[in-house]
């Protein structure tokens, strides 16, 4: 796997995490607009969406770490070749 692929993989992970966070946030916003929904169902959905937000946060952090590592590897390669 080349360094560019590592960075692309990290960026894709960040992008997927952001999309998951957007979906979870949208689900939470829709819970507030559904006044006729049962309280138990709304609480469960809120908990699931909150967990999804935390998972998305970790996915973005992991993807960013991969991008940082790829950047460091590229810097080391450039320094070695220079």
MODELLER restraints for C-alpha pairs under 7 A, 6 or more apart:
rsr = mdl.restraints
at = mdl.atoms
rsr.add(forms.Gaussian(group=physical.xy_distance, feature=features.Distance(at['CA:3:A'], at['CA:70:A']), mean=5.72, stdev=0.5))
rsr.add(forms.Gaussian(group=physical.xy_distance, feature=features.Distance(at['CA:3:A'], at['CA:74:A']), mean=6.53, stdev=0.5))
rsr.add(forms.Gaussian(group=physical.xy_distance, feature=features.Distance(at['CA:6:A'], at['CA:66:A']), mean=6.91, stdev=0.5))
rsr.add(forms.Gaussian(group=physical.xy_distance, feature=features.Distance(at['CA:6:A'], at['CA:67:A']), mean=6.92, stdev=0.5))
rsr.add(forms.Gaussian(group=physical.xy_distance, feature=features.Distance(at['CA:6:A'], at['CA:70:A']), mean=5.77, stdev=0.5))
rsr.add(forms.Gaussian(group=physical.xy_distance, feature=features.Distance(at['CA:7:A'], at['CA:66:A']), mean=6.72, stdev=0.5))
rsr.add(forms.Gaussian(group=physical.xy_distance, feature=features.Distance(at['CA:7:A'], at['CA:67:A']), mean=4.74, stdev=0.5))
rsr.add(forms.Gaussian(group=physical.xy_distance, feature=features.Distance(at['CA:7:A'], at['CA:70:A']), mean=5.48, stdev=0.5))
rsr.add(forms.Gaussian(group=physical.xy_distance, feature=features.Distance(at['CA:10:A'], at['CA:63:A']), mean=4.20, stdev=0.5))
rsr.add(forms.Gaussian(group=physical.xy_distance, feature=features.Distance(at['CA:10:A'], at['CA:64:A']), mean=6.15, stdev=0.5))
rsr.add(forms.Gaussian(group=physical.xy_distance, feature=features.Distance(at['CA:10:A'], at['CA:66:A']), mean=4.98, stdev=0.5))
rsr.add(forms.Gaussian(group=physical.xy_distance, feature=features.Distance(at['CA:10:A'], at['CA:67:A']), mean=5.01, stdev=0.5))
rsr.add(forms.Gaussian(group=physical.xy_distance, feature=features.Distance(at['CA:11:A'], at['CA:63:A']), mean=6.19, stdev=0.5))
rsr.add(forms.Gaussian(group=physical.xy_distance, feature=features.Distance(at['CA:11:A'], at['CA:67:A']), mean=6.66, stdev=0.5))
rsr.add(forms.Gaussian(group=physical.xy_distance, feature=features.Distance(at['CA:13:A'], at['CA:59:A']), mean=6.49, stdev=0.5))
rsr.add(forms.Gaussian(group=physical.xy_distance, feature=features.Distance(at['CA:13:A'], at['CA:60:A']), mean=6.44, stdev=0.5))
rsr.add(forms.Gaussian(group=physical.xy_distance, feature=features.Distance(at['CA:13:A'], at['CA:63:A']), mean=4.90, stdev=0.5))
rsr.add(forms.Gaussian(group=physical.xy_distance, feature=features.Distance(at['CA:14:A'], at['CA:59:A']), mean=6.54, stdev=0.5))
rsr.add(forms.Gaussian(group=physical.xy_distance, feature=features.Distance(at['CA:14:A'], at['CA:60:A']), mean=4.34, stdev=0.5))
rsr.add(forms.Gaussian(group=physical.xy_distance, feature=features.Distance(at['CA:14:A'], at['CA:63:A']), mean=4.95, stdev=0.5))
rsr.add(forms.Gaussian(group=physical.xy_distance, feature=features.Distance(at['CA:14:A'], at['CA:64:A']), mean=6.49, stdev=0.5))
rsr.add(forms.Gaussian(group=physical.xy_distance, feature=features.Distance(at['CA:17:A'], at['CA:56:A']), mean=4.47, stdev=0.5))
rsr.add(forms.Gaussian(group=physical.xy_distance, feature=features.Distance(at['CA:17:A'], at['CA:57:A']), mean=6.65, stdev=0.5))
rsr.add(forms.Gaussian(group=physical.xy_distance, feature=features.Distance(at['CA:17:A'], at['CA:59:A']), mean=5.25, stdev=0.5))
rsr.add(forms.Gaussian(group=physical.xy_distance, feature=features.Distance(at['CA:17:A'], at['CA:60:A']), mean=5.10, stdev=0.5))
rsr.add(forms.Gaussian(group=physical.xy_distance, feature=features.Distance(at['CA:18:A'], at['CA:56:A']), mean=6.61, stdev=0.5))
rsr.add(forms.Gaussian(group=physical.xy_distance, feature=features.Distance(at['CA:18:A'], at['CA:60:A']), mean=6.87, stdev=0.5))
rsr.add(forms.Gaussian(group=physical.xy_distance, feature=features.Distance(at['CA:20:A'], at['CA:56:A']), mean=5.72, stdev=0.5))
rsr.add(forms.Gaussian(group=physical.xy_distance, feature=features.Distance(at['CA:21:A'], at['CA:52:A']), mean=6.98, stdev=0.5))
rsr.add(forms.Gaussian(group=physical.xy_distance, feature=features.Distance(at['CA:21:A'], at['CA:53:A']), mean=5.16, stdev=0.5))
rsr.add(forms.Gaussian(group=physical.xy_distance, feature=features.Distance(at['CA:21:A'], at['CA:56:A']), mean=5.40, stdev=0.5))
rsr.add(forms.Gaussian(group=physical.xy_distance, feature=features.Distance(at['CA:24:A'], at['CA:49:A']), mean=5.00, stdev=0.5))
rsr.add(forms.Gaussian(group=physical.xy_distance, feature=features.Distance(at['CA:24:A'], at['CA:52:A']), mean=6.05, stdev=0.5))
rsr.add(forms.Gaussian(group=physical.xy_distance, feature=features.Distance(at['CA:24:A'], at['CA:53:A']), mean=5.96, stdev=0.5))
rsr.add(forms.Gaussian(group=physical.xy_distance, feature=features.Distance(at['CA:27:A'], at['CA:49:A']), mean=6.68, stdev=0.5))
rsr.add(forms.Gaussian(group=physical.xy_distance, feature=features.Distance(at['CA:28:A'], at['CA:46:A']), mean=6.15, stdev=0.5))
rsr.add(forms.Gaussian(group=physical.xy_distance, feature=features.Distance(at['CA:28:A'], at['CA:49:A']), mean=6.46, stdev=0.5))
rsr.add(forms.Gaussian(group=physical.xy_distance, feature=features.Distance(at['CA:31:A'], at['CA:42:A']), mean=6.42, stdev=0.5))
